[in-house]
Amino acid sequence: MEAAAQLAGLRDSRLHDARHTAATVLLILGVAERAVMGIMGWSNSAMAARYQHLTAQVRRDIAQRVGGLLWDSPTEDSKLTP
């Protein structure tokens, strides 16, 4: 298996590392926590803290969304009517 991974140009890693990668990808995609729990086979959400890693991309997306909420002018569709 290691020889095949080297031939494919993959870095050295454990199979278990793929669980961290999968959980983090689901976080990046914004998959709902309950769905992540089902996919990953977790019985409680505390496992997310162990397996999901906040990436720069996730932090940037959150900052942009908060900035958009605070500073962008509302569109006609989003204006509240009295």
ABEGO torsion letter per residue (X at the ends): XAAAAAAAGBBBBBAAAAAAAAAAAAAAAGBBAAAAAAAAGBABAAAAAAABBBBAAAAAAAAAAAAAAAABBBBAAABBBX
